[in-house]
Amino acid sequence: MNMRIAVFASGRGSNLLAIHDAVISGKLEGISLDLAVCDRPDAPVVDLVHKRNIPDFIFCPKDYADKNGFETVIAEKLAEAKIGLVVLAGYMRLVGAVLLEKWEGRMINLHPSLLPAFPGKDAIGQAWRAGVKETGVTVHFVDAGMDTGRIYLQQKVTVDPDDTEESLSEKIHLLEHKLLPDAILKIIQEM
Ligand code: GRF
């Protein structure tokens, strides 16, 4: 197997790192991370991408007329890099028509709740404030909606009595770092 993937991220990049670690360690055997796409040149993920020598496309949305403008360039980069699966890991934008037309069904997103509960921003904070006894992590296919695509994999996280929002956040992120590489491998094996 030889599958080239791209990861899109806008912030910290801990999931991009977890994916890259899984590639390096051989856990994602036959899979390579060949493009990182980032829409915020000042995001911490950009340093990680440079340190790991991952080929990148880093852009400022305001340099383009509209979403179609930058998505057209992203689509070209994905094609040039011969990408077969796109992984959104903290990409803080709705994907538009240009990318969906080409990538729907081959683009997944990671979300820190048990969708359909708590879609959108700050899902961990939303769950915390709602006082739920359990929340979790979802990997789903991307469609035009906000965290609405077909769910592929979910795993629960218990909110314990002594948890704080911070400790809950930590548990969720730890799980994400395992669940996302697992989901990538499983999806690619099923392709
Ligand atoms: C993760 O919690 C992911 O579920 C959400 O954004 C966060 C990204 O974290 N979509 P990081 O940038 O990978 O550290």
Residues whose N, C-alpha, C, O or C-beta is under 5 A from the ligand:
A	BS01	GRF	G11 R12 G13 S14 N15 L16 A89 G90 L110 H111 P112
